[in-house]
């Protein structure tokens, strides 16, 4: 029942805000998101650490077609739900520095997107999963289109087109599996697993690409990444946060939940191809990030590099790679949210994102510079920060496939240090100038958000074991399904 409440609450609150929110929209949205967080923490407290699906709701929807409203949470789902419910109120709270036109629509769309994201992370019916997958695209499309920056219509349409085409491939693959389910046709995930396992090697290979294309576009994996940097830059800050910190995790999660155990022979056939693409993306995005002069665009490319390592770990298809991927989804979500928030604070106070126009902020805002340093250390995987446990396990998992892959994948850490330290130096160190001389320490809600982000970076780095314990049984179950 808790799963159903987690899906229903943001939908109801979002629709209410759109129709009757008015000037109080952002406070209602924040209150609703905090209640959602509380419910997810109750679920965490009641969760039994095993591979079983819990908090199950399974009711017939279109019985004649074998479609049901089947949602539940295992360890991986629970962690993704927690990521969503922790970051959504922070994203809403971070918007209090902005005055968006039509706030009822803006905040209502954020909550409706939260509903769809939780649906993606909890759906155990293939058709329902597809519905939530598509629903998640609609709110973010309008958030970027209506409140985005220059050239937003063209850039947002490219993003929409990419994801819609990928989704159609996924739908065709799911329908093919549905037709081949044993006995009465069903979209139930277990029936789809059985159907996938029963298929010939050529069929599994074909279905692999149908599912992978949809998931890879969402992550995104090189060379399907071209929509991402422009979309991240043109979107309003909160839209960028939703895209980077939560929405891209849909693709990684879907690969773990739906792709790996559904067509294991297809995965065996093409896993190394995907790993090569992912590692190529790591190197490419890291080099492009190094050359950026726009701080927000630098963060966008760094995200591609980090997600490339996560994708490589997923398709290593071993326990270390998958554990690292799940942990790093959480860490990356926190870090990239914090980095875009820091970028937003700098831009609002200095009226520029160009690194060459900044400098000296540490001398007049040492607390801000300290939190920036902590987040940056997490981003480059310094030991005792949240980036280290996940990236260590990811590289371990990749190494088990190929030491050469691990060597090249490690570039994400080395180059990450170069471009992140370079960005820190250009913004925080050096002499003050006309753009930065009036910079002030963040106060109020901005200070609270920065402190929460810094605390999460350190806490997950020092105490990663609870996360690993929650995810491990579900990961082992997925690996068993692949045998």
C-alpha positions as CSV (number, residue, x, y, z in Angstrom):
1,X,0.0,0.0,0.0
2,X,2.9,2.4,0.7
3,X,4.0,2.1,-2.9
4,X,0.6,3.1,-4.1
5,X,0.5,6.1,-1.7
6,X,4.0,7.2,-2.9
7,X,2.7,7.2,-6.5
8,X,-0.7,8.8,-5.8
9,X,0.3,11.6,-3.4
10,X,2.5,13.7,-5.8
11,X,-0.1,13.2,-8.6
12,X,-3.0,14.5,-6.4
13,X,-0.9,17.3,-5.0
14,X,0.4,18.3,-8.5
15,X,-3.1,18.4,-10.0
16,X,-4.4,20.4,-7.0
17,X,-1.6,22.9,-7.4
18,X,-2.2,23.3,-11.1
19,X,-5.9,23.9,-10.6
20,X,-5.9,25.9,-7.4
21,X,-2.3,26.6,-6.2
22,X,-1.9,30.3,-7.0
23,X,0.8,32.3,-5.1
24,X,1.2,29.6,-2.5
25,X,2.1,26.9,-5.0
26,X,5.7,26.5,-4.1
27,X,5.0,26.1,-0.4
28,X,2.2,23.5,-1.0
29,X,4.6,21.7,-3.4
30,X,7.4,21.7,-0.8
31,X,5.0,20.4,1.9
32,X,3.7,17.6,-0.4
33,X,7.3,16.6,-1.3
34,X,8.3,16.5,2.4
35,X,5.3,14.3,3.2
36,X,6.4,12.1,0.4
37,X,9.8,11.9,1.9
38,X,8.4,11.0,5.2
39,X,6.4,8.1,3.7
40,X,9.5,6.8,1.9
41,X,11.4,6.8,5.2
42,X,8.5,4.9,6.8
43,X,8.9,2.4,3.9
44,X,12.7,2.2,4.6
45,X,12.0,1.6,8.3
46,X,9.6,-1.3,7.5
47,X,11.7,-2.8,4.7
48,X,13.0,-6.3,5.2
49,X,16.4,-6.8,3.7
50,X,15.9,-9.6,1.2
51,X,15.3,-10.1,-2.5
52,X,11.5,-10.2,-2.2
53,X,9.3,-7.5,-3.6
54,X,7.6,-5.6,-0.7
55,X,4.8,-3.1,-0.3
56,X,3.0,-4.8,-3.2
57,X,-0.1,-3.6,-5.0
58,X,-1.2,-5.9,-7.8
59,X,-4.7,-5.3,-9.2
60,X,-6.1,-6.1,-12.6
61,X,-6.2,-3.2,-15.0
62,X,-6.9,-4.6,-18.5
63,X,-7.5,-8.2,-17.7
64,X,-8.2,-9.3,-21.2
65,X,-4.7,-8.2,-22.3
66,X,-2.9,-9.4,-19.2
67,X,-2.2,-5.9,-17.9
68,X,-2.3,-5.1,-14.2
69,X,-1.4,-2.2,-12.0
70,X,1.5,-4.1,-10.4
71,X,3.9,-2.0,-8.3
72,X,6.3,-2.9,-5.5
73,X,9.7,-2.2,-4.1
74,X,12.8,-4.4,-3.6
75,X,16.1,-3.1,-2.4
76,X,17.1,-1.4,-5.7
77,X,13.7,0.2,-6.2
78,X,13.6,1.4,-2.6
79,X,17.0,3.2,-3.0
80,X,15.8,4.9,-6.2
81,X,12.5,5.9,-4.6
82,X,14.6,7.4,-1.7
83,X,16.8,9.3,-4.1
84,X,13.7,10.7,-5.7
85,X,12.0,11.7,-2.5
86,X,15.1,13.2,-1.0
87,X,16.0,15.3,-4.0
88,X,12.6,16.5,-5.0
89,X,12.0,18.7,-1.9
90,X,15.6,20.0,-2.3
91,X,14.9,20.9,-5.9
92,X,11.6,22.6,-5.0
93,X,13.3,24.4,-2.1
94,X,16.2,25.5,-4.3
95,X,13.7,27.3,-6.6
96,X,12.7,29.7,-3.8
97,X,15.5,32.0,-5.1
98,X,13.6,32.3,-8.4
99,X,10.2,33.8,-9.3
100,X,8.9,31.7,-12.1
101,X,5.8,32.9,-14.1
102,X,2.8,30.6,-13.6
103,X,4.2,29.0,-10.5
104,X,1.2,26.7,-10.1
105,X,2.0,25.1,-13.4
106,X,5.8,24.9,-12.7
107,X,5.4,23.2,-9.3
108,X,2.5,21.1,-10.3
109,X,4.6,19.7,-13.2
110,X,7.5,18.9,-10.8
111,X,5.2,16.8,-8.6
112,X,3.6,15.0,-11.5
113,X,7.1,14.2,-12.8
114,X,8.0,12.8,-9.3
115,X,4.9,10.6,-9.5
116,X,6.0,9.2,-12.9
117,X,9.6,8.7,-11.7
118,X,8.5,6.7,-8.7
119,X,6.2,4.7,-11.0
120,X,9.1,3.8,-13.2
121,X,11.1,2.6,-10.2
122,X,8.3,0.5,-8.8
123,X,6.4,-0.9,-11.8
124,X,6.4,-4.7,-12.2
125,X,4.2,-4.8,-15.3
126,X,5.8,-4.1,-18.6
127,X,2.9,-2.0,-20.0
128,X,2.6,0.0,-16.8
129,X,6.4,0.6,-16.8
130,X,6.1,1.9,-20.4
131,X,3.2,4.3,-19.4
132,X,5.2,5.7,-16.4
133,X,8.3,6.0,-18.7
134,X,6.4,8.1,-21.1
135,X,4.6,10.1,-18.4
136,X,8.0,11.2,-17.0
137,X,8.9,12.8,-20.3
138,X,5.8,15.1,-20.5
139,X,6.3,17.3,-17.4
140,X,10.1,17.8,-18.0
141,X,9.4,18.7,-21.7
142,X,7.0,21.5,-20.7
143,X,9.3,22.6,-17.8
144,X,12.1,23.1,-20.3
145,X,9.9,24.5,-23.1
146,X,8.1,27.1,-21.0
147,X,10.8,28.2,-18.6
148,X,13.9,27.4,-20.5
149,X,16.5,29.8,-22.0
150,X,17.5,30.8,-25.5
151,X,16.6,28.4,-28.3
152,X,14.6,26.3,-25.9
153,X,12.0,25.2,-28.5
154,X,14.5,23.7,-30.9
155,X,16.7,22.1,-28.2
156,X,13.7,20.7,-26.2
157,X,12.2,19.3,-29.4
158,X,15.4,17.4,-30.1
159,X,15.4,16.0,-26.5
160,X,11.7,15.0,-27.0
161,X,12.3,13.4,-30.3
162,X,15.3,11.4,-29.1
163,X,13.5,10.0,-26.1
164,X,10.2,9.3,-28.0
165,X,12.0,7.3,-30.8
166,X,13.9,5.3,-28.1
167,X,10.6,4.6,-26.3
168,X,9.0,3.2,-29.5
169,X,11.8,0.7,-29.8
170,X,11.2,-0.4,-26.2
171,X,7.5,-0.7,-26.8
172,X,8.0,-3.0,-29.8
173,X,10.4,-5.1,-27.7
174,X,7.9,-5.4,-24.8
175,X,5.1,-6.3,-27.2
176,X,7.2,-9.0,-28.8
177,X,8.0,-10.5,-25.4
178,X,4.4,-10.2,-24.4
179,X,3.4,-12.3,-27.4
180,X,5.9,-15.0,-26.5
181,X,4.9,-15.2,-22.8
182,X,4.1,-18.8,-21.8
183,X,0.5,-19.7,-21.3
184,X,-1.9,-16.7,-21.2
185,X,-0.2,-13.6,-22.5
186,X,0.9,-11.2,-19.7
187,X,2.9,-8.1,-19.2
188,X,3.9,-9.3,-15.7
189,X,7.7,-8.9,-15.3
190,X,8.2,-12.5,-14.4
191,X,6.3,-13.7,-17.4
192,X,8.4,-11.3,-19.6
193,X,11.6,-12.8,-18.0
194,X,10.4,-16.3,-18.9
195,X,9.5,-15.2,-22.4
196,X,12.9,-13.6,-22.9
197,X,14.7,-16.7,-21.7
198,X,12.8,-18.9,-24.0
199,X,13.8,-17.0,-27.2
200,X,16.5,-18.0,-29.6
201,X,19.9,-16.3,-29.5
202,X,19.1,-14.2,-32.7
203,X,15.8,-13.0,-31.2
204,X,17.5,-12.1,-27.9
205,X,20.1,-10.2,-29.7
206,X,17.5,-8.2,-31.6
207,X,15.5,-7.5,-28.5
208,X,18.6,-6.4,-26.7
209,X,19.0,-3.4,-29.0
210,X,15.3,-2.6,-28.9
211,X,15.5,-2.2,-25.1
212,X,19.0,-0.8,-24.9
213,X,18.4,2.1,-27.3
214,X,15.6,3.4,-25.1
215,X,17.6,3.1,-21.9
216,X,20.9,4.3,-23.5
217,X,19.2,7.5,-24.8
218,X,17.9,8.3,-21.3
219,X,21.3,7.7,-19.5
220,X,22.8,8.9,-22.0
221,X,25.5,6.6,-23.5
222,X,27.8,7.7,-26.3
223,X,27.0,8.4,-29.1
224,X,23.3,8.9,-28.1
225,X,24.2,11.7,-25.8
226,X,24.0,14.7,-28.2
227,X,20.7,16.0,-26.8
228,X,22.0,16.2,-23.2
229,X,24.5,19.1,-22.9
230,X,22.3,21.6,-24.7
231,X,19.2,20.5,-22.8
232,X,20.9,20.7,-19.5
233,X,22.2,24.2,-20.3
234,X,18.9,25.7,-21.7
235,X,16.6,24.1,-19.1
236,X,15.8,26.2,-16.0
237,X,18.0,25.2,-13.1
238,X,15.3,23.0,-11.4
239,X,14.6,21.3,-14.7
240,X,18.3,20.6,-15.1
241,X,18.4,19.1,-11.6
242,X,15.4,16.8,-12.3
243,X,17.0,15.6,-15.6
244,X,20.5,15.1,-14.2
245,X,20.0,13.9,-10.7
246,X,16.9,11.7,-11.1
247,X,15.6,11.2,-14.6
248,X,18.8,9.8,-16.2
249,X,18.7,7.1,-13.4
250,X,15.6,5.8,-15.2
251,X,17.8,4.4,-18.0
252,X,20.4,2.8,-15.6
253,X,17.7,1.4,-13.4
254,X,15.8,0.0,-16.4
255,X,19.0,-1.7,-17.8
256,X,19.4,-3.4,-14.4
257,X,15.8,-4.3,-13.8
258,X,14.5,-5.0,-17.3
259,X,17.4,-5.6,-19.8
260,X,20.0,-7.7,-18.0
261,X,17.7,-10.5,-16.7
262,X,15.2,-10.4,-19.6
263,X,17.6,-11.2,-22.5
264,X,20.7,-12.6,-20.9
265,X,22.1,-14.1,-24.1
266,X,21.7,-10.8,-25.8
267,X,23.6,-9.2,-23.0
268,X,26.4,-11.7,-23.3
269,X,26.6,-11.0,-27.0
270,X,26.8,-7.3,-26.8
271,X,27.9,-6.3,-23.3
272,X,31.5,-5.6,-24.3
273,X,30.2,-3.4,-27.2
274,X,28.3,-1.3,-24.8
275,X,31.2,-1.1,-22.4
276,X,33.4,0.1,-25.2
277,X,30.8,2.8,-26.1
278,X,30.5,3.8,-22.5
279,X,34.3,4.1,-22.0
280,X,34.6,6.0,-25.2
281,X,32.0,8.4,-23.8
282,X,33.9,8.7,-20.6
283,X,37.1,9.9,-22.4
284,X,35.2,12.0,-24.9
285,X,33.0,13.8,-22.4
286,X,36.0,14.3,-20.0
287,X,38.1,16.0,-22.6
288,X,35.2,18.2,-23.7
289,X,34.5,19.1,-20.1
290,X,38.1,20.1,-19.7
291,X,37.8,22.6,-22.6
292,X,34.6,24.2,-21.4
293,X,34.5,27.9,-20.4
294,X,30.8,27.7,-19.3
295,X,30.5,26.2,-15.8
296,X,27.0,24.8,-16.3
297,X,28.1,23.1,-19.6
298,X,31.2,21.7,-17.9
299,X,29.0,20.0,-15.3
300,X,26.8,18.6,-18.1
301,X,29.7,17.0,-19.8
302,X,31.1,15.7,-16.5
303,X,27.7,14.0,-15.9
304,X,28.1,12.1,-19.2
305,X,31.5,10.9,-18.1
306,X,30.3,9.7,-14.7
307,X,27.3,8.0,-16.2
308,X,29.6,6.3,-18.8
309,X,31.4,4.6,-15.9
310,X,28.1,3.6,-14.3
311,X,27.0,2.1,-17.7
312,X,30.2,0.2,-18.1
313,X,29.8,-1.2,-14.6
314,X,26.2,-2.3,-15.3
315,X,27.2,-4.2,-18.4
316,X,30.2,-5.9,-16.6
317,X,27.3,-7.9,-15.3
318,X,29.0,-8.9,-12.0
319,X,28.2,-8.3,-8.4
320,X,30.8,-5.6,-7.9
321,X,29.8,-3.7,-11.1
322,X,26.1,-3.7,-10.2
323,X,26.7,-2.8,-6.6
324,X,28.8,0.1,-7.7
325,X,26.2,1.2,-10.2
326,X,23.4,1.3,-7.7
327,X,25.5,3.2,-5.1
328,X,26.9,5.6,-7.7
329,X,23.4,6.4,-8.9
330,X,22.7,7.8,-5.5
331,X,26.0,9.5,-5.2
332,X,25.9,11.0,-8.7
333,X,22.3,12.2,-8.1
334,X,23.4,14.1,-4.9
335,X,26.6,15.5,-6.4
336,X,25.2,16.7,-9.7
337,X,22.3,18.3,-7.9
338,X,24.7,20.2,-5.6
339,X,27.0,21.2,-8.5
340,X,24.1,22.7,-10.5
341,X,22.9,24.4,-7.4
342,X,26.3,25.9,-6.8
343,X,26.4,27.0,-10.4
344,X,23.0,28.6,-10.1
345,X,24.1,30.6,-7.0
346,X,27.2,31.8,-8.7
347,X,25.3,32.8,-11.8
348,X,22.5,34.7,-9.9
349,X,25.0,36.7,-7.9
350,X,27.6,37.4,-10.6
351,X,25.4,37.4,-13.7
352,X,27.8,35.1,-15.5
353,X,28.7,31.4,-15.8
354,X,31.9,32.0,-17.7
355,X,34.8,30.7,-15.7
356,X,37.2,33.3,-17.1
357,X,35.0,36.1,-15.6
358,X,35.0,34.7,-12.1
359,X,37.6,34.4,-9.2
360,X,38.3,35.2,-5.6
361,X,34.9,34.1,-4.2
362,X,36.6,32.1,-1.4
363,X,38.0,35.2,0.1
364,X,34.6,36.7,0.8
365,X,32.5,33.5,1.0
366,X,34.6,30.8,2.8
367,X,31.6,28.7,3.9
368,X,30.3,28.5,0.3
369,X,33.8,27.6,-1.0
370,X,34.1,24.9,1.7
371,X,30.9,23.2,0.7
372,X,31.9,23.5,-3.0
373,X,35.2,21.8,-2.1
374,X,33.4,18.9,-0.3
375,X,31.0,18.4,-3.3
376,X,33.9,18.6,-5.7
377,X,35.8,16.0,-3.7
378,X,32.8,13.7,-3.9
379,X,32.5,14.2,-7.6
380,X,36.2,13.2,-8.2
381,X,35.8,10.2,-5.8
382,X,38.1,11.2,-3.0
383,X,38.2,8.5,-0.3
384,X,35.7,9.2,2.6
385,X,33.3,10.9,0.2
386,X,30.3,9.5,-1.5
387,X,31.9,9.2,-4.9
388,X,34.6,6.7,-3.8
389,X,32.8,3.5,-2.8
390,X,30.7,3.4,-6.0
391,X,33.5,4.3,-8.4
392,X,35.9,1.8,-6.7
393,X,33.4,-1.0,-7.2
394,X,32.6,0.1,-10.7
395,X,36.3,-0.1,-11.7
396,X,36.6,-3.4,-9.9
397,X,33.6,-4.8,-11.9
398,X,35.0,-3.5,-15.2
399,X,38.5,-4.9,-14.3
400,X,36.9,-8.4,-14.0
401,X,35.9,-8.1,-17.6
402,X,39.1,-6.5,-18.9
403,X,42.1,-4.8,-17.3
404,X,42.4,-2.6,-20.4
405,X,38.8,-1.4,-20.1
406,X,39.4,-0.6,-16.4
407,X,42.5,1.4,-17.3
408,X,40.7,3.6,-19.8
409,X,37.6,3.8,-17.6
410,X,39.8,5.2,-14.8
411,X,40.3,8.3,-17.0
412,X,37.0,9.6,-15.6
413,X,38.7,10.1,-12.2
414,X,42.0,11.5,-13.5
415,X,40.4,13.9,-16.0
416,X,37.7,14.7,-13.5
417,X,40.3,15.9,-11.0
418,X,41.8,18.1,-13.8
419,X,38.6,19.9,-14.9
420,X,36.9,20.1,-11.5
421,X,39.9,21.5,-9.8
422,X,40.4,23.8,-12.7
423,X,36.8,25.1,-12.3
424,X,37.3,25.5,-8.5
425,X,40.5,27.4,-9.0
426,X,38.9,29.8,-11.6
427,X,35.8,30.5,-9.5
428,X,37.0,30.3,-5.9
429,X,40.6,31.3,-5.9
430,X,42.6,34.2,-7.4
431,X,41.6,37.8,-7.2
432,X,38.2,39.4,-6.9
433,X,37.0,41.2,-9.9
434,X,34.0,43.4,-11.0
435,X,31.7,40.3,-11.3
436,X,32.6,38.7,-7.9
437,X,33.4,41.6,-5.6
438,X,29.9,41.8,-4.3
439,X,29.4,38.1,-3.9
440,X,27.7,37.2,-0.6
441,X,27.6,34.0,1.5
442,X,24.4,32.1,0.8
443,X,21.8,32.6,3.5
444,X,18.5,31.0,4.5
445,X,17.3,28.2,2.4
446,X,20.4,28.2,0.2
447,X,22.6,27.7,3.2
448,X,20.4,24.8,4.4
449,X,20.5,23.1,1.1
450,X,24.3,23.4,0.8
451,X,24.7,22.0,4.3
452,X,22.5,19.0,3.6
453,X,24.4,18.3,0.4
454,X,27.8,18.5,2.1
455,X,26.5,16.2,4.9
456,X,25.2,13.6,2.5
457,X,28.5,13.6,0.6
458,X,30.4,12.8,3.7
459,X,27.9,10.5,5.3
460,X,27.6,8.2,2.3
461,X,31.4,8.2,2.0
462,X,31.9,7.1,5.6
463,X,28.9,4.8,6.0
464,X,28.2,3.1,2.6
465,X,27.4,-0.3,4.1
466,X,23.7,0.3,4.7
467,X,23.2,1.1,1.0
468,X,25.1,-2.0,0.0
469,X,23.2,-4.2,2.4
470,X,19.8,-3.0,1.1
471,X,20.8,-3.5,-2.6
472,X,22.8,-6.8,-2.3
473,X,19.9,-9.4,-2.2
474,X,18.2,-7.9,-5.2
475,X,21.4,-7.7,-7.2
476,X,22.2,-11.3,-6.4
477,X,18.6,-12.2,-7.6
478,X,19.2,-10.4,-10.9
479,X,22.5,-12.2,-11.4
480,X,20.8,-15.5,-10.8
481,X,18.2,-14.7,-13.4
482,X,21.0,-14.1,-15.9
483,X,22.5,-17.6,-15.5
